[in-house]
Every structure is written in C-alpha cells, then in structure tokens.
Amino acid sequence: MAEQKTKPTDASVEAFLDAAEPPRRVEEGHRLVAIMREETGEEPVLWGPSIIGFGSYHYVSPSKTSRAEGDWPKVGFSPRKGALSLYGLKDLPEGAALLPQLGGYTEGAGCVYVKRLEQVDEAVLRQLIRIAHARGEDPARDA
C-alpha cells in the first residue's frame, strides 16, 4: 500500500493564509478558519502544502481492487485561486442532503467549490461543518 502523501504538518496556517491569492482569499480564509474553529472547537492544522483541516478520522477505501487507508481531516478547506475548496461537507448522507441549501457552489469528486464565501448561507455552512466534524462519533451513522 502506498504511503499517504497529505499529512498534518507543523507549518503555520496563518502564514499560509496570508500568502493566498487573490487577496480576497486571505480574508475569506481567515473567516473560514474562525467559523470552523467555532463550530469544531479545534485548532486548524495545515495538511500537506495546501489544506487547512480541523480534526481527523481514519478512513478505509471501499475499493476491492486497490485498498487504501489513512487519516484525513474531518472538515477542511483550501483557499485556491479559482475557488475555495471545502472538504468533508458532502461525505455523509446528512450533509449531502443539506448541501443544496448552501447557496452558490459547485461539486468535485470529494469537495465543494465556492467562488465567494459571501454567496453561501453561513448558517447552512455552519451546520454542514458540524455534521462533518461529528464523523466517527457514531459509527452506525457514518456507515
């Protein structure tokens, strides 16, 4: 089994966010850290070079051909140039069902893309973060 490439680091989340481009991503990134910190009660950790995560859980891929497992943030984001990439929000059925109420977003394979933080419903975002962060607390629910 290949070694997981994206792991928690000791790098400064603050310095990473302050270097984000375009400039509005700096403000949005700091705002997201504040929201995620409030909703999870956890401090942010930089995973690899570009993902800010809160909490972690151990996953095992359901693939029968190439078993993969490792640790991943329960919820997180990356302030990418084209959009904010939000991780963990649609992984659980409860989050996937709530996602359409978020506002302006698009989806990728494992994440939700938001072009501008102001275009989403903050109350729904906060609820999605709480759902994602509760992962692992009830194994029957997460199945």
C-alpha positions in Angstrom: 0.0 0.0 0.0 1.3 3.4 -0.9 2.2 5.9 1.8 -0.3 8.7 2.2 1.0 12.0 0.8 -1.2 14.5 2.5 -0.4 14.5 6.2 -0.6 17.1 9.1 2.3 19.4 9.2 3.7 21.9 11.7 3.6 24.7 9.1 1.9 28.0 10.0 -1.7 28.2 9.0 -1.6 32.0 9.4 1.4 32.4 7.1 -0.2 30.1 4.5 -3.4 32.1 4.5 -1.6 35.4 4.4 0.1 34.3 1.2 -3.2 33.2 -0.5 -4.1 34.7 -3.9 -6.1 36.6 -5.0 -6.2 39.0 -2.0 -9.9 38.3 -1.2 -8.9 34.6 -0.4 -6.8 35.9 2.5 -9.9 37.5 4.1 -12.1 34.5 3.2 -9.6 32.0 4.5 -9.3 33.8 7.9 -13.1 34.0 8.1 -13.4 30.2 7.3 -10.8 29.4 10.0 -12.8 31.4 12.5 -16.1 29.7 11.5 -14.6 26.2 11.5 -12.8 26.8 14.8 -16.1 28.0 16.4 -18.1 25.0 15.1 -15.5 22.3 15.7 -13.8 23.5 18.9 -10.5 22.5 17.2 -7.4 24.4 16.1 -6.5 24.4 12.4 -3.7 22.3 11.1 -2.1 22.6 7.7 -2.3 19.2 5.9 0.3 18.9 3.2 1.1 22.2 1.4 -2.4 23.5 0.9 -5.3 22.0 3.0 -6.4 23.5 6.4 -8.0 20.8 8.4 -10.0 20.5 11.7 -9.9 17.2 13.5 -9.1 13.9 11.8 -10.5 10.5 11.2 -9.2 7.2 9.8 -10.7 6.1 6.5 -10.6 2.8 4.6 -11.4 3.0 0.9 -14.2 0.6 -0.1 -12.5 -0.3 -3.3 -11.9 -4.0 -3.7 -9.1 -3.6 -6.3 -6.8 -1.1 -4.5 -7.3 -0.9 -0.8 -6.3 2.5 0.5 -6.5 3.8 4.0 -5.1 6.7 6.0 -6.0 9.8 8.1 -7.9 12.8 6.7 -9.4 16.0 8.2 -12.9 15.6 9.3 -13.6 19.0 7.7 -11.3 21.5 6.0 -10.7 23.8 3.1 -8.1 25.1 0.7 -8.1 28.8 -0.4 -7.4 28.1 -4.1 -7.1 30.9 -6.6 -10.3 30.0 -8.6 -12.5 28.9 -5.6 -12.5 27.8 -2.0 -12.3 24.0 -1.9 -14.3 22.7 1.1 -13.7 19.2 2.2 -15.9 16.8 4.2 -19.2 18.7 3.7 -20.9 16.1 1.4 -19.3 12.8 2.6 -22.1 11.8 5.0 -25.8 11.4 3.9 -27.0 14.1 6.3 -24.5 16.6 4.8 -25.3 15.6 1.2 -29.0 16.1 1.8 -28.4 19.6 3.3 -25.9 20.7 0.6 -28.4 22.1 -1.9 -29.4 24.7 0.7 -25.9 26.1 0.9 -26.2 28.6 -1.9 -23.7 29.3 -4.7 -21.4 26.2 -5.1 -20.3 23.5 -7.5 -19.1 20.0 -6.7 -16.0 18.0 -7.4 -15.3 14.3 -6.6 -14.5 14.9 -3.0 -15.2 18.6 -2.4 -17.4 21.5 -2.7 -16.2 24.6 -4.6 -17.3 28.1 -3.6 -16.2 31.1 -5.6 -17.1 33.7 -3.0 -17.8 33.0 0.7 -20.4 35.7 0.7 -22.5 33.7 -1.8 -23.3 30.9 0.6 -25.7 30.7 3.5 -23.4 30.9 6.6 -26.0 29.1 8.9 -26.1 26.2 6.4 -22.3 26.2 6.1 -22.0 26.0 9.9 -24.5 23.1 10.1 -22.6 21.3 7.3 -19.3 21.8 9.3 -20.9 20.4 12.5 -22.2 17.4 10.6 -18.8 16.7 9.0 -17.0 17.2 12.3 -19.2 14.7 14.1 -17.9 11.9 11.8 -16.7 9.0 13.8 -18.7 9.8 16.9 -21.5 7.4 15.8 -20.0 4.6 13.7 -23.5 3.3 12.8 -24.4 6.8 11.4 -21.2 7.1 9.4 -21.6 3.7 7.6 
